[in-house]
Amino acid sequence: MDGKGIGLALIGLGLVAVLVGVLVYSGALSWFGRLPGDIRIEGEQSRFYFPLTSMILVSVVLSVVLNVIRRFL
């Protein structure tokens, strides 16, 4: 990858980061982390949270996006 390609990739990643930031700020992603299958155990003095379903969803979405990008490059 040459200098232009790396620059465009960084610009694209920045735009995605800004988009996700706007969605989080606006509350559009408030459902994320509260999906069925996310493990949440709360005791009197402790909390345990393991976002299993949310991380599987992130993995699937990233796999699809990266495969689409790789196909075009």
N, CA, C and O atoms as a GROMACS GRO file, in nm:
protein
  292
    1MET      N    1   0.084  -0.117   0.000
    1MET     CA    2   0.000   0.000   0.000
    1MET      C    3   0.090   0.124   0.000
    1MET      O    4   0.181   0.135   0.081
    2ASP      N    5   0.063   0.214  -0.089
    2ASP     CA    6   0.144   0.335  -0.096
    2ASP      C    7   0.092   0.440   0.002
    2ASP      O    8  -0.003   0.416   0.076
    3GLY      N    9   0.156   0.556   0.002
    3GLY     CA   10   0.121   0.663   0.094
    3GLY      C   11  -0.022   0.712   0.080
    3GLY      O   12  -0.088   0.741   0.180
    4LYS      N   13  -0.070   0.721  -0.046
    4LYS     CA   14  -0.208   0.766  -0.068
    4LYS      C   15  -0.309   0.667  -0.012
    4LYS      O   16  -0.410   0.706   0.046
    5GLY      N   17  -0.281   0.539  -0.032
    5GLY     CA   18  -0.373   0.436   0.016
    5GLY      C   19  -0.383   0.436   0.168
    5GLY      O   20  -0.492   0.422   0.224
    6ILE      N   21  -0.270   0.451   0.234
    6ILE     CA   22  -0.270   0.455   0.381
    6ILE      C   23  -0.344   0.580   0.428
    6ILE      O   24  -0.421   0.575   0.525
    7GLY      N   25  -0.321   0.692   0.361
    7GLY     CA   26  -0.390   0.816   0.397
    7GLY      C   27  -0.540   0.803   0.384
    7GLY      O   28  -0.615   0.846   0.472
    8LEU      N   29  -0.586   0.744   0.273
    8LEU     CA   30  -0.729   0.726   0.253
    8LEU      C   31  -0.788   0.630   0.357
    8LEU      O   32  -0.900   0.650   0.404
    9ALA      N   33  -0.713   0.526   0.391
    9ALA     CA   34  -0.760   0.432   0.493
    9ALA      C   35  -0.774   0.502   0.628
    9ALA      O   36  -0.871   0.478   0.700
   10LEU      N   37  -0.679   0.587   0.662
   10LEU     CA   38  -0.687   0.660   0.789
   10LEU      C   39  -0.803   0.759   0.790
   10LEU      O   40  -0.870   0.775   0.892
   11ILE      N   41  -0.827   0.824   0.678
   11ILE     CA   42  -0.942   0.915   0.668
   11ILE      C   43  -1.072   0.836   0.684
   11ILE      O   44  -1.163   0.880   0.755
   12GLY      N   45  -1.081   0.721   0.620
   12GLY     CA   46  -1.200   0.637   0.633
   12GLY      C   47  -1.223   0.591   0.775
   12GLY      O   48  -1.336   0.594   0.824
   13LEU      N   49  -1.116   0.549   0.842
   13LEU     CA   50  -1.129   0.507   0.982
   13LEU      C   51  -1.172   0.624   1.071
   13LEU      O   52  -1.251   0.606   1.164
   14GLY      N   53  -1.120   0.741   1.042
   14GLY     CA   54  -1.159   0.859   1.118
   14GLY      C   55  -1.306   0.893   1.100
   14GLY      O   56  -1.375   0.928   1.196
   15LEU      N   57  -1.354   0.883   0.977
   15LEU     CA   58  -1.496   0.910   0.950
   15LEU      C   59  -1.586   0.810   1.020
   15LEU      O   60  -1.692   0.846   1.071
   16VAL      N   61  -1.545   0.684   1.021
   16VAL     CA   62  -1.622   0.580   1.091
   16VAL      C   63  -1.624   0.609   1.241
   16VAL      O   64  -1.728   0.596   1.306
   17ALA      N   65  -1.509   0.649   1.297
   17ALA     CA   66  -1.502   0.680   1.439
   17ALA      C   67  -1.593   0.798   1.474
   17ALA      O   68  -1.659   0.796   1.578
   18VAL      N   69  -1.596   0.900   1.389
   18VAL     CA   70  -1.683   1.016   1.412
   18VAL      C   71  -1.830   0.973   1.405
   18VAL      O   72  -1.910   1.015   1.487
   19LEU      N   73  -1.864   0.890   1.308
   19LEU     CA   74  -2.002   0.843   1.294
   19LEU      C   75  -2.046   0.764   1.417
   19LEU      O   76  -2.155   0.787   1.469
   20VAL      N   77  -1.962   0.673   1.464
   20VAL     CA   78  -1.995   0.595   1.583
   20VAL      C   79  -2.006   0.688   1.704
   20VAL      O   80  -2.095   0.670   1.787
   21GLY      N   81  -1.919   0.786   1.714
   21GLY     CA   82  -1.926   0.882   1.824
   21GLY      C   83  -2.056   0.960   1.824
   21GLY      O   84  -2.115   0.981   1.930
   22VAL      N   85  -2.101   1.004   1.707
   22VAL     CA   86  -2.228   1.076   1.698
   22VAL      C   87  -2.343   0.986   1.737
   22VAL      O   88  -2.435   1.029   1.807
   23LEU      N   89  -2.341   0.860   1.694
   23LEU     CA   90  -2.448   0.766   1.730
   23LEU      C   91  -2.452   0.741   1.880
   23LEU      O   92  -2.560   0.734   1.939
   24VAL      N   93  -2.336   0.726   1.943
   24VAL     CA   94  -2.331   0.704   2.087
   24VAL      C   95  -2.380   0.829   2.161
   24VAL      O   96  -2.457   0.818   2.256
   25TYR      N   97  -2.336   0.945   2.117
   25TYR     CA   98  -2.374   1.071   2.182
   25TYR      C   99  -2.524   1.096   2.173
   25TYR      O  100  -2.586   1.145   2.267
   26SER      N  101  -2.583   1.061   2.058
   26SER     CA  102  -2.726   1.086   2.038
   26SER      C  103  -2.814   0.982   2.107
   26SER      O  104  -2.935   1.001   2.118
   27GLY      N  105  -2.754   0.874   2.154
   27GLY     CA  106  -2.831   0.770   2.221
   27GLY      C  107  -2.885   0.664   2.128
   27GLY      O  108  -2.962   0.578   2.170
   28ALA      N  109  -2.846   0.668   2.002
   28ALA     CA  110  -2.896   0.570   1.905
   28ALA      C  111  -2.840   0.430   1.930
   28ALA      O  112  -2.896   0.332   1.880
   29LEU      N  113  -2.732   0.420   2.004
   29LEU     CA  114  -2.674   0.289   2.035
   29LEU      C  115  -2.694   0.250   2.181
   29LEU      O  116  -2.616   0.173   2.236
   30SER      N  117  -2.800   0.302   2.244
   30SER     CA  118  -2.822   0.271   2.386
   30SER      C  119  -2.858   0.124   2.407
   30SER      O  120  -2.843   0.072   2.517
   31TRP      N  121  -2.905   0.056   2.303
   31TRP     CA  122  -2.939  -0.085   2.312
   31TRP      C  123  -2.815  -0.173   2.317
   31TRP      O  124  -2.820  -0.286   2.365
   32PHE      N  125  -2.703  -0.120   2.267
   32PHE     CA  126  -2.582  -0.201   2.260
   32PHE      C  127  -2.530  -0.228   2.401
   32PHE      O  128  -2.516  -0.136   2.482
   33GLY      N  129  -2.502  -0.354   2.429
   33GLY     CA  130  -2.457  -0.393   2.562
   33GLY      C  131  -2.570  -0.442   2.650
   33GLY      O  132  -2.547  -0.485   2.763
   34ARG      N  133  -2.690  -0.436   2.598
   34ARG     CA  134  -2.807  -0.484   2.674
   34ARG      C  135  -2.885  -0.586   2.593
   34ARG      O  136  -3.007  -0.599   2.608
   35LEU      N  137  -2.816  -0.657   2.510
   35LEU     CA  138  -2.881  -0.758   2.426
   35LEU      C  139  -2.907  -0.885   2.506
   35LEU      O  140  -2.838  -0.912   2.604
   36PRO      N  141  -3.006  -0.964   2.464
   36PRO     CA  142  -3.026  -1.094   2.528
   36PRO      C  143  -2.900  -1.179   2.507
   36PRO      O  144  -2.851  -1.190   2.394
   37GLY      N  145  -2.851  -1.237   2.610
   37GLY     CA  146  -2.729  -1.316   2.601
   37GLY      C  147  -2.609  -1.245   2.661
   37GLY      O  148  -2.507  -1.309   2.686
   38ASP      N  149  -2.620  -1.116   2.685
   38ASP     CA  150  -2.515  -1.045   2.758
   38ASP      C  151  -2.529  -1.083   2.905
   38ASP      O  152  -2.638  -1.074   2.963
   39ILE      N  153  -2.421  -1.124   2.965
   39ILE     CA  154  -2.425  -1.176   3.102
   39ILE      C  155  -2.402  -1.060   3.199
   39ILE      O  156  -2.302  -0.989   3.192
   40ARG      N  157  -2.496  -1.044   3.290
   40ARG     CA  158  -2.487  -0.938   3.391
   40ARG      C  159  -2.526  -0.999   3.526
   40ARG      O  160  -2.639  -1.045   3.544
   41ILE      N  161  -2.434  -0.999   3.619
   41ILE     CA  162  -2.459  -1.049   3.754
   41ILE      C  163  -2.428  -0.937   3.851
   41ILE      O  164  -2.316  -0.886   3.855
   42GLU      N  165  -2.528  -0.898   3.930
   42GLU     CA  166  -2.510  -0.790   4.026
   42GLU      C  167  -2.538  -0.842   4.166
   42GLU      O  168  -2.646  -0.894   4.195
   43GLY      N  169  -2.439  -0.827   4.252
   43GLY     CA  170  -2.455  -0.862   4.393
   43GLY      C  171  -2.469  -0.735   4.475
   43GLY      O  172  -2.483  -0.625   4.421
   44GLU      N  173  -2.464  -0.751   4.606
   44GLU     CA  174  -2.475  -0.634   4.693
   44GLU      C  175  -2.352  -0.544   4.683
   44GLU      O  176  -2.364  -0.422   4.686
   45GLN      N  177  -2.234  -0.605   4.672
   45GLN     CA  178  -2.112  -0.527   4.672
   45GLN      C  179  -2.028  -0.545   4.546
   45GLN      O  180  -1.917  -0.492   4.538
   46SER      N  181  -2.079  -0.617   4.450
   46SER     CA  182  -1.999  -0.641   4.330
   46SER      C  183  -2.089  -0.652   4.207
   46SER      O  184  -2.209  -0.679   4.217
   47ARG      N  185  -2.027  -0.632   4.094
   47ARG     CA  186  -2.095  -0.646   3.965
   47ARG      C  187  -2.004  -0.719   3.868
   47ARG      O  188  -1.883  -0.699   3.868
   48PHE      N  189  -2.064  -0.803   3.787
   48PHE     CA  190  -1.991  -0.871   3.680
   48PHE      C  191  -2.070  -0.855   3.553
   48PHE      O  192  -2.191  -0.882   3.549
   49TYR      N  193  -2.003  -0.811   3.448
   49TYR     CA  194  -2.070  -0.789   3.320
   49TYR      C  195  -1.984  -0.846   3.210
   49TYR      O  196  -1.866  -0.812   3.199
   50PHE      N  197  -2.040  -0.933   3.128
   50PHE     CA  198  -1.970  -0.992   3.015
   50PHE      C  199  -2.061  -0.981   2.892
   50PHE      O  200  -2.156  -1.057   2.879
   51PRO      N  201  -2.031  -0.888   2.802
   51PRO     CA  202  -2.119  -0.863   2.686
   51PRO      C  203  -2.098  -0.965   2.574
   51PRO      O  204  -2.048  -0.931   2.467
   52LEU      N  205  -2.136  -1.088   2.598
   52LEU     CA  206  -2.113  -1.198   2.504
   52LEU      C  207  -2.182  -1.174   2.370
   52LEU      O  208  -2.116  -1.176   2.266
   53THR      N  209  -2.311  -1.151   2.371
   53THR     CA  210  -2.386  -1.133   2.246
   53THR      C  211  -2.341  -1.007   2.172
   53THR      O  212  -2.331  -1.007   2.050
   54SER      N  213  -2.315  -0.900   2.246
   54SER     CA  214  -2.271  -0.776   2.183
   54SER      C  215  -2.138  -0.794   2.111
   54SER      O  216  -2.120  -0.742   2.000
   55MET      N  217  -2.045  -0.867   2.171
   55MET     CA  218  -1.915  -0.888   2.109
   55MET      C  219  -1.924  -0.982   1.988
   55MET      O  220  -1.850  -0.966   1.892
   56ILE      N  221  -2.014  -1.079   1.993
   56ILE     CA  222  -2.037  -1.164   1.876
   56ILE      C  223  -2.092  -1.080   1.761
   56ILE      O  224  -2.052  -1.098   1.646
   57LEU      N  225  -2.185  -0.989   1.792
   57LEU     CA  226  -2.240  -0.901   1.690
   57LEU      C  227  -2.132  -0.812   1.630
   57LEU      O  228  -2.128  -0.794   1.508
   58VAL      N  229  -2.045  -0.755   1.712
   58VAL     CA  230  -1.935  -0.672   1.663
   58VAL      C  231  -1.843  -0.754   1.574
   58VAL      O  232  -1.799  -0.706   1.470
   59SER      N  233  -1.814  -0.877   1.613
   59SER     CA  234  -1.726  -0.963   1.535
   59SER      C  235  -1.785  -0.993   1.397
   59SER      O  236  -1.714  -0.988   1.296
   60VAL      N  237  -1.913  -1.024   1.393
   60VAL     CA  238  -1.978  -1.055   1.265
   60VAL      C  239  -1.980  -0.932   1.175
   60VAL      O  240  -1.949  -0.943   1.056
   61VAL      N  241  -2.015  -0.817   1.229
   61VAL     CA  242  -2.021  -0.694   1.149
   61VAL      C  243  -1.882  -0.659   1.096
   61VAL      O  244  -1.868  -0.626   0.978
   62LEU      N  245  -1.780  -0.665   1.181
   62LEU     CA  246  -1.644  -0.634   1.136
   62LEU      C  247  -1.596  -0.733   1.031
   62LEU      O  248  -1.529  -0.693   0.936
   63SER      N  249  -1.629  -0.861   1.046
   63SER     CA  250  -1.590  -0.960   0.947
   63SER      C  251  -1.652  -0.931   0.811
   63SER      O  252  -1.584  -0.940   0.708
   64VAL      N  253  -1.779  -0.896   0.810
   64VAL     CA  254  -1.848  -0.865   0.684
   64VAL      C  255  -1.788  -0.740   0.621
   64VAL      O  256  -1.760  -0.739   0.501
   65VAL      N  257  -1.769  -0.636   0.701
   65VAL     CA  258  -1.716  -0.510   0.648
   65VAL      C  259  -1.575  -0.530   0.592
   65VAL      O  260  -1.544  -0.483   0.483
   66LEU      N  261  -1.489  -0.599   0.666
   66LEU     CA  262  -1.353  -0.621   0.619
   66LEU      C  263  -1.347  -0.709   0.495
   66LEU      O  264  -1.262  -0.688   0.409
   67ASN      N  265  -1.436  -0.808   0.484
   67ASN     CA  266  -1.440  -0.891   0.364
   67ASN      C  267  -1.487  -0.811   0.243
   67ASN      O  268  -1.437  -0.832   0.132
   68VAL      N  269  -1.583  -0.721   0.263
   68VAL     CA  270  -1.629  -0.637   0.152
   68VAL      C  271  -1.516  -0.543   0.108
   68VAL      O  272  -1.492  -0.526  -0.012
   69ILE      N  273  -1.446  -0.483   0.204
   69ILE     CA  274  -1.335  -0.394   0.171
   69ILE      C  275  -1.225  -0.471   0.098
   69ILE      O  276  -1.171  -0.423  -0.001
   70ARG      N  277  -1.193  -0.589   0.147
   70ARG     CA  278  -1.087  -0.670   0.084
   70ARG      C  279  -1.125  -0.710  -0.058
   70ARG      O  280  -1.038  -0.718  -0.146
   71ARG      N  281  -1.252  -0.735  -0.083
   71ARG     CA  282  -1.297  -0.773  -0.216
   71ARG      C  283  -1.277  -0.659  -0.317
   71ARG      O  284  -1.245  -0.683  -0.433
   72PHE      N  285  -1.297  -0.534  -0.271
   72PHE     CA  286  -1.281  -0.419  -0.359
   72PHE      C  287  -1.136  -0.379  -0.377
   72PHE      O  288  -1.103  -0.314  -0.476
   73LEU      N  289  -1.050  -0.415  -0.285
   73LEU     CA  290  -0.908  -0.382  -0.299
   73LEU      C  291  -0.841  -0.501  -0.358
   73LEU      O  292  -0.720  -0.499  -0.380
   0.00000   0.00000   0.00000
